[in-house]
Amino acid sequence: MRFSPKHVGLAAMVLSAVSFGTSGAFIKPLLEAGWSPAAAVTVRALIGGVVLLPFVLVALRGRWPALWRARWRVLGMGLVAVAFTQFAYFAAIARIPVSTALLIEYLAPLLLVLWAWATTRRMPRPTVLLGSALAVAGLVLVIGPGALQAVDPLGLALAFAAAIGCAVYFVVAARPADGLPPVALAGSGLLLGGLALAAVGLTGVLPFETVGRSVPMLGGTAPWWIPLGVVAVAGTAVAYATGIAGSARLGSRLASFLGLLEVVFASIFAWLVLGESLTLPQLFGGALILVGIASIPAEQPAEPVVAVEPREPAIR
């Protein structure tokens, strides 16, 4: 049985959402133990990049020029999608509730719809508008209506900046590969983003603190490196690699809406790992997100640009 690129892309995006969804439940014990958010996300990105590095080297064997041709995509992924987005998000949650920051950041799919509307001057299909409305309504229910309460203008602006960075992630991930494998874009972007975040941490703009003691988890305690390892491998390396692969097959719009499943899976992992209860409105919100995603048609993938090597003239 052969699977179409769309089916492969859907499977990759769901796996990415599941993987990203592990982040909150496994990062939270570290934060409660004294880790600063900036330190946690920096170490997470660097370890994730190191985990992918062997796969990057194998994928690029004999194809190193592809990395140079995709240098702007790599810079966009590392500096904007990873470093800028994470920096803006964690700066936002220092001023406004986490639920509010999440709600604003995950408006990224709506931003992509509005951007396409503004640049093409064509109103989106009714199914896209309906799917957007249902998905955003479901997002509010999953995160909680209380997320709408926030008063700090700078915090709101930072959260909106994170939403823009999140939208850039899906756009960069969906661009024509031009010979660069998804795992290479993910690994190089994570390493670059992690180094950029580390540089920001050294400036002291954000607190950079780590704690080397056991943390509470699953009703007991565990060494600090276990939840960090889960987040670095599953919530970062696997999540970014599969997310980029899925976006390349589905287009940025549908991929961004599928990314909303991260919020649903994050709630499930919080229930399983942290014992946080799932409410009926959250379950209903998850169903609305699924219905909204089902209403969004996939975009036609852009044709890849293939570099043609100059040919030597024939010797007669």
URVENRA-V175999 format. One record per helix or strand of 3 or more residues. SS is the DSSP state (a for helix, b for strand). FROM is the first residue (numbers start at 1). LEN is the number of residues. If there is no record, write none. Layout:
# URVENRA-V175999
ss;from;len
SS;FROM;LEN
SS;FROM;LEN
This chain:
# URVENRA-V175999
ss;from;len
a;5;29
a;37;23
a;64;6
a;71;23
a;98;8
a;108;13
a;126;18
a;145;4
a;153;22
a;182;22
b;215;3
b;220;3
a;224;27
a;252;7
a;261;14
a;280;15
